[in-house]
Amino acid sequence: MEKIKLILQKIIRFLSEAKVELKRVTWPTPKQTLASTTVVIVIVFIIAIFLGIIDYVLAKLVKFILG
């Protein structure tokens, strides 16, 4: 029973410390979040197009080599 109490105390202490830390966090504004999300989506599309082109070229090259 003591072991369970000790574990529960540790969990409660962890959660209270986590709450304190979350209050210290500087959260981004909605405008910053939107800007960051837009940048990520644009970069993902650019990389997807690049990898698609590379895949297409390599597939054609393999077909050319193997006949």
C-alpha positions as CSV (number, residue, x, y, z in Angstrom):
1,M,0.0,0.0,0.0
2,E,2.9,2.4,0.8
3,K,4.3,1.8,-2.7
4,I,1.0,2.8,-4.3
5,K,0.9,6.0,-2.2
6,L,4.5,6.8,-3.2
7,I,3.7,6.3,-6.8
8,L,0.6,8.5,-6.6
9,Q,2.6,11.2,-4.8
10,K,5.1,11.2,-7.6
11,I,2.4,11.4,-10.2
12,I,0.7,14.3,-8.5
13,R,4.1,16.1,-8.1
14,F,4.9,15.6,-11.7
15,L,1.6,16.9,-12.9
16,S,1.8,20.0,-10.6
17,E,5.3,20.7,-11.9
18,A,4.2,20.3,-15.5
19,K,1.4,22.8,-14.8
20,V,3.9,25.3,-13.5
21,E,6.1,24.8,-16.6
22,L,3.2,25.2,-19.0
23,K,2.4,28.6,-17.4
24,R,5.9,29.7,-18.3
25,V,5.6,28.8,-21.9
26,T,5.4,31.7,-24.4
27,W,2.6,30.5,-26.7
28,P,2.6,31.7,-30.3
29,T,-0.2,34.1,-31.5
30,P,-2.8,32.8,-33.9
31,K,-1.0,34.9,-36.6
32,Q,2.3,33.2,-35.9
33,T,0.8,29.8,-35.9
34,L,-0.9,30.4,-39.2
35,A,2.3,31.7,-40.7
36,S,4.3,28.7,-39.5
37,T,1.7,26.3,-40.7
38,T,1.7,27.9,-44.1
39,V,5.4,27.6,-44.4
40,V,5.4,24.0,-43.4
41,I,2.6,23.1,-46.0
42,V,4.4,25.0,-48.8
43,I,7.7,23.2,-48.0
44,V,6.0,19.8,-47.9
45,F,4.5,20.4,-51.3
46,I,7.8,21.6,-52.8
47,I,9.6,18.5,-51.4
48,A,6.8,16.2,-52.6
49,I,7.0,17.6,-56.1
50,F,10.8,17.3,-56.1
51,L,10.7,13.7,-54.9
52,G,8.0,12.9,-57.5
53,I,10.2,14.3,-60.3
54,I,13.2,12.3,-59.0
55,D,11.1,9.2,-58.8
56,Y,9.8,9.6,-62.3
57,V,13.3,10.2,-63.7
58,L,14.8,7.2,-61.9
59,A,11.9,5.0,-63.0
60,K,12.5,6.0,-66.6
61,L,16.2,5.5,-66.2
62,V,15.7,2.0,-64.8
63,K,13.3,1.1,-67.6
64,F,15.8,2.4,-70.2
65,I,18.6,0.4,-68.6
66,L,16.7,-2.8,-68.1
67,G,14.8,-2.6,-71.4
